[in-house]
């Protein structure tokens, strides 16, 4: 009985934390898009270009680190395990999204 009460209290606390995180994320997202809306079109294009370049450089850096440290002498094992890890990460992200949205 005591354990069930603790579990329900713990679940309630987690729900409250999740709600606060979601609210903060939504507020930040709305703020960003609200600011973007008031920029002129050419400024929006430059902003999108800068973000895209930043993402490309992060991707390139991660790719090079993985090539250097993830089975560097075994090309097939590196690529095959990379595909498996990528599929697992995508699957877990999908499950987490379903859990958070209630679908």
Buried (B, 14 or more C-beta within 10 A) or exposed (E): EEEEEEEEEEEEEEEEEEEEEEEEEEEEEEEEEEEEEEEEEEEEEEEEEEEEEEEEEEEEEEEEEBEEEBBEEEEEEBEEEBEEEEEEEEEEEEEEEEEEEEE
